[in-house]
Amino acid sequence: MCIAIVGAGAVGGYIGAHLARAGRDVVLIDGWPEHVEAMRRDGLRITAMEPDGCFTVRVRALHLSDVPQLAWERPFDTAFIAVKTYDTAWATALILPYLAPTGFLVSAQNSINEDRIAALAGWTRVLGCSVGLHSAELVGPAHVERNSLRGDPVRIGMKVGEPHGRVTRRAEAVAAMLSLGDSAVVTTNLWGDRWSKLVINAMRNATCAMTGLSSKERDRDEPVRRQSIRLGSQAVRVGRALGLALEPMSGLDLDLLAGAEHDAAAMAALEAQILAVNATRSDAARPSMGQDIRKGRRTETEAINGLVARRGEEVGVDAGLHARVDALMRRIEAGEIRPAREHALGL
């Protein structure tokens, strides 16, 4: 396959580096000029918790302004969309003219964006990829640092799925590509997997972003940890009210999580599970929204906690905590207030 990756950050850069190291025909496209120039000059560096996961590889990297030159080259068989949710539409429109007639796009993003891509490309050209265990950061130009352990046959790192839920050759081909950098399988339950990952993001991302805590600090702080569990509890109940078959994610029992907001025993059991998973992350691990606030960037609050709040209102399930988190995050983004641990406690 001839492969494009639009957005060469923590996820796209990681996938692209492993594809390039395996000799695949891959082009990385990114909007950060210094990052592109560093990749061209020095290669793309990956560091990880496992020694054998650390390497530097030569990659072909393009600026956004370089994309029109692709018109004279072989069209892409697949393109990974690995940008922020709010950049999905333009990223899809950017690469769509350079896809082969049978080419397709894979959303490797937070939140649920397949519908945004399908609005431009059509549903027959869209797959989804739920990135379950991948915690990473673009720590500098041409340097992606993975802060979580790779998956294994039991703890699956990435799941690829068709919107219609059937297993196809192209989904199997994408899973094989992703398995170069992590454990990967084809799922017949894309929407359940998508919401399950959203649950994890909704309970963890904003909690770090609003407090300024790292992933480990968040989980070790009892009041903050319990607030994140309440967020997860609401998100599970919303997903189930939507009729989705949620999947286990990040070592958490979703049945316990669903009741943890109002059940002290379930809360205690979830805390033990979270602290067990905590040991699989590096001290530097920080979810994407936490990284965004530290770097002064726009976050995906509207597409994570905001999405849970909106869907909760639609199905009549209380997700008011998510609505308050979304409102708070917008104030932090605007510079009205600064991240502080007290924000998580005052919701």
C-alpha positions in Angstrom: 0.0 0.0 0.0 0.9 3.6 -0.6 0.1 5.3 2.7 -0.4 8.9 3.8 -0.5 10.1 7.4 -2.1 13.5 7.9 -0.9 14.7 11.3 2.5 13.4 12.4 2.1 13.9 16.1 1.9 11.5 19.0 -0.2 9.0 17.2 0.4 9.7 13.5 4.2 10.1 14.0 4.3 6.9 16.0 2.4 4.9 13.4 4.4 6.5 10.5 7.8 5.8 12.1 7.0 2.1 12.5 5.7 1.9 9.0 8.9 3.6 7.6 11.1 1.3 9.7 9.4 -1.7 8.1 10.1 -0.3 4.6 6.5 0.7 3.8 5.7 3.4 1.3 4.6 6.2 3.7 4.4 10.0 3.6 4.0 12.0 6.8 2.2 15.4 6.4 2.2 17.9 9.2 1.4 21.6 9.9 4.3 22.3 12.3 7.1 23.6 10.1 9.9 23.0 12.6 8.7 19.4 13.0 8.7 18.7 9.3 12.1 20.2 8.8 13.6 18.2 11.7 12.2 15.0 10.3 13.7 15.7 7.0 17.1 16.6 8.4 17.4 14.1 11.3 14.7 11.5 10.8 11.9 10.7 13.2 12.9 9.6 16.7 10.8 7.3 18.9 11.5 6.8 22.5 9.5 4.3 24.7 9.4 2.5 28.0 10.8 -0.7 26.3 14.4 -0.4 25.2 13.6 -2.2 21.9 11.0 0.5 21.2 13.5 3.3 20.9 14.8 4.1 17.4 15.3 6.8 14.8 14.2 6.3 11.2 14.4 8.3 8.0 10.9 9.4 6.8 9.5 11.3 4.0 7.9 14.4 5.5 5.8 17.1 3.8 4.6 20.5 4.8 1.0 21.2 4.1 2.0 23.5 1.3 3.9 20.6 -0.3 0.8 18.4 -0.7 -0.2 19.7 -4.3 3.0 18.1 -5.6 1.5 14.7 -4.9 -0.7 15.1 -8.0 2.1 13.7 -10.1 2.7 10.7 -7.9 1.0 7.4 -7.3 -2.3 8.0 -5.4 -2.6 6.8 -1.9 -4.3 3.5 -1.1 -5.0 4.6 2.5 -4.7 7.8 4.5 -4.6 8.0 8.3 -6.3 11.1 9.7 -4.4 11.7 12.9 -5.2 15.4 13.6 -7.2 17.0 16.4 -11.0 16.6 16.1 -11.5 20.2 15.2 -9.1 19.8 12.2 -10.8 16.7 10.8 -12.8 18.3 8.0 -9.9 20.3 6.4 -7.4 17.4 6.9 -9.9 15.1 5.1 -10.4 17.6 2.3 -6.7 18.1 1.9 -5.8 14.4 1.3 -9.0 13.3 -0.5 -8.0 14.3 -4.0 -4.8 12.2 -3.7 -6.5 9.0 -2.8 -6.8 6.1 -5.4 -10.4 5.4 -6.6 -10.5 2.4 -4.2 -8.5 4.3 -1.5 -9.9 4.8 2.0 -9.3 6.9 5.1 -8.7 5.7 8.7 -9.6 7.9 11.7 -6.9 7.4 14.3 -8.1 10.2 16.6 -9.7 10.9 19.9 -13.5 11.3 20.1 -15.7 10.0 17.3 -15.0 11.5 13.9 -15.9 8.9 11.3 -19.1 10.9 10.5 -17.1 14.1 9.8 -14.9 12.2 7.4 -17.8 10.4 5.7 -19.5 13.7 5.1 -16.7 14.5 2.7 -15.6 11.1 1.5 -18.6 8.9 1.8 -19.2 6.0 4.3 -17.7 3.4 1.9 -14.3 5.0 2.2 -14.1 5.3 6.0 -12.6 3.0 8.7 -12.1 3.8 12.4 -9.1 3.0 14.7 -9.6 3.0 18.4 -6.2 3.7 20.0 -6.7 2.1 23.3 -3.4 1.8 25.2 -1.3 4.4 23.5 -0.1 7.3 25.7 2.5 9.4 23.9 3.6 13.0 23.3 5.3 14.9 20.6 7.9 16.3 23.0 9.8 18.3 20.4 10.4 18.5 16.6 10.9 15.0 15.2 10.6 13.3 18.6 7.7 11.2 19.8 7.8 9.8 23.3 5.6 6.8 24.2 4.8 6.8 27.9 2.8 3.6 28.1 3.7 0.0 27.6 2.9 -1.6 24.3 -0.1 -3.9 24.2 0.0 -7.7 23.9 -2.5 -10.4 22.8 -4.6 -9.8 25.9 -4.2 -6.0 26.3 -4.9 -4.9 22.8 -3.3 -1.6 21.8 -5.3 -0.7 18.7 -8.6 -1.9 17.2 -9.5 -1.3 13.6 -13.1 -1.5 12.4 -15.6 -0.9 9.6 -18.6 1.2 10.4 -20.9 -1.6 9.3 -19.2 -4.1 11.6 -18.0 -6.7 9.1 -14.4 -8.0 8.9 -12.9 -6.9 5.6 -9.5 -7.4 3.8 -8.8 -3.7 4.1 -9.4 -3.7 7.8 -7.2 -6.7 8.2 -4.5 -4.9 6.2 -4.7 -1.9 8.4 -4.5 -4.0 11.5 -1.4 -5.7 10.1 0.2 -2.3 9.5 -0.6 -1.1 13.0 0.8 -4.3 14.5 4.3 -3.1 13.5 4.2 -0.7 16.5 1.6 -2.2 18.8 -0.8 -5.1 19.2 -3.7 -4.6 16.8 -6.9 -6.5 15.8 -10.0 -6.0 13.7 -13.1 -5.3 15.7 -16.7 -5.9 14.7 -17.8 -3.4 17.3 -16.3 -0.1 16.2 -18.9 2.1 17.8 -18.7 0.3 21.1 -14.9 0.5 21.1 -15.1 4.1 20.1 -17.3 5.1 23.0 -15.3 2.9 25.4 -12.2 4.9 24.5 -14.2 8.1 24.8 -15.1 7.1 28.4 -11.4 6.8 29.2 -10.6 10.2 27.6 -13.6 11.9 29.2 -12.6 10.8 32.7 -8.8 11.4 32.4 -7.9 14.0 29.8 -9.7 17.0 31.3 -8.9 16.0 34.8 -5.2 16.4 34.1 -5.8 19.5 32.0 -7.8 21.4 34.6 -5.5 20.4 37.5 -2.1 20.5 35.8 -1.4 17.0 37.2 0.3 14.2 35.3 -1.4 10.9 34.7 0.2 9.3 37.7 -0.3 12.3 40.0 -4.0 12.4 39.0 -4.5 8.7 39.9 -2.6 8.9 43.2 -4.6 11.9 44.4 -7.7 10.3 46.0 -10.2 13.2 45.6 -9.1 13.9 42.1 -9.1 10.1 41.3 -12.7 9.8 42.6 -13.8 12.7 40.5 -12.4 11.1 37.4 -14.3 7.9 38.2 -17.5 9.9 38.5 -16.9 11.3 35.0 -16.3 7.8 33.8 -19.5 6.5 35.5 -21.6 9.1 33.7 -20.0 8.4 30.4 -20.6 4.6 30.6 -24.3 5.2 31.4 -24.7 7.5 28.5 -23.0 5.1 26.1 -25.2 2.2 27.2 -28.4 4.4 26.9 -27.3 5.0 23.3 -27.5 1.3 22.8 -23.7 0.7 22.4 -22.0 -2.5 23.5 -19.1 -1.1 25.5 -15.8 -2.9 25.6 -13.3 -3.2 28.6 -10.7 -0.6 28.3 -7.5 0.3 30.2 -8.0 -2.5 32.7 -11.3 -1.1 34.0 -14.5 -3.1 34.7 -17.2 -1.1 33.0 -20.0 -2.6 35.0 -18.4 -1.4 38.2 -17.6 1.9 36.6 -21.3 2.4 35.6 -22.4 2.3 39.2 -19.3 3.8 40.9 -20.8 7.3 41.1 -23.4 6.1 43.6 -21.9 2.9 45.0 -19.0 3.1 47.5 -18.0 -0.5 47.0 -17.8 -0.1 43.3 -15.9 3.1 43.7 -13.3 1.4 45.9 -12.9 -1.5 43.4 -12.4 1.0 40.6 -9.8 2.8 42.5 -7.8 -0.4 43.0 -8.0 -1.1 39.2 -6.9 2.4 38.4 -3.9 2.2 40.7 -2.9 -1.1 39.2 -2.9 0.3 35.7 -1.0 3.4 36.9 2.2 1.3 37.2 2.2 0.7 33.4 2.8 4.4 32.6 5.9 6.5 32.9 6.2 9.4 35.2 6.0 11.7 32.2 2.7 10.4 30.9 0.1 13.2 30.4 -3.0 12.9 28.3 -3.4 15.0 25.2 -5.6 17.7 26.7 -3.1 18.1 29.5 -0.3 18.4 26.9 -2.4 21.0 25.0 -2.9 23.3 28.1 0.8 23.1 28.9 1.7 24.1 25.4 -1.0 26.9 25.1 -3.0 25.0 22.5 -6.7 24.5 21.9 -8.0 21.3 23.5 -10.6 18.8 22.3 -12.9 19.5 25.3 -15.9 20.1 23.0 -15.4 16.7 21.3 -14.8 14.7 24.5 -16.6 15.9 27.7 -18.8 18.2 25.6 -19.8 15.3 23.4 -20.7 13.1 26.5 -22.8 16.0 27.9 -24.7 16.5 24.6 -25.4 12.8 24.1 -26.5 12.5 27.7 -29.0 15.3 27.3 -30.3 13.6 24.1 -31.0 10.3 25.8 -32.0 11.6 29.2 -29.0 10.5 31.2 -27.4 12.9 33.7 -24.0 13.9 32.4 -24.0 17.3 34.1 -20.5 16.8 35.4 -19.2 16.6 31.9 -21.0 19.8 31.0 -19.4 21.6 33.9 -16.0 20.2 33.0 -16.4 21.4 29.4 -17.4 24.9 30.6 -14.4 25.0 32.9 -12.0 23.9 30.3 -13.2 26.6 27.9 -12.4 29.2 30.6 -8.9 27.7 31.0 -8.3 27.7 27.3 -9.4 31.4 27.1 -6.9 32.3 29.8 -9.5 33.4 32.3 -8.3 31.0 34.9 -5.2 28.8 35.4 -5.1 25.0 36.0 -5.4 24.1 39.7 -6.1 21.0 41.6 -9.1 22.8 43.3 -11.0 22.9 40.0 -11.5 19.2 40.0 -12.8 19.3 43.6 -15.2 22.2 43.0 -17.3 20.6 40.2 
